[in-house]
């Protein structure tokens, strides 16, 4: 089975733990990496890719020291190795301009405001993970327990 990674990026340890806890149901099928900076996340991503792994999803805060979440996710978007990686910006302090940049430059897939609701975060992560699995040709049956059944059904209807 493939090594599939979910990368969490948040500079506040207690918030990072809360995000990881909310996404715990994915840990049997995906390697969940908790990173306290964009630089740490970038290193984890590079090592994962060098070892044949795939970065499926990144959940990143925006306001962090040294590099913002939008800057980090823009870098991810521009790197061909991670062009299929799904991206969630999870923040409570982004300005309107930050949000526009996140959409236009980083091509984020989802914007979630803090404080988030666990069920909303899990549902959006599940949908994005499912899209990644299907669009990149992985055997979805290996991951059926964590995939979004509505997305699977829609894909089967569209591709009989």
RANOR-V867397 format. One record per helix or strand. SS is the DSSP state (helix for helix, strand for strand). FROM is the first residue (numbers start at 1). TO is the last residue. If there is no record, write none. Layout:
ss->[SS	SS]
from->[FROM	FROM]
to->[TO	TO]
//
This chain:
ss->[strand	helix	helix	strand	helix	strand	helix	helix	strand	helix	strand	helix	helix	helix]
from->[4	13	24	31	38	54	69	80	86	96	110	118	140	149]
to->[9	22	26	35	50	60	78	82	91	104	113	135	143	158]
//
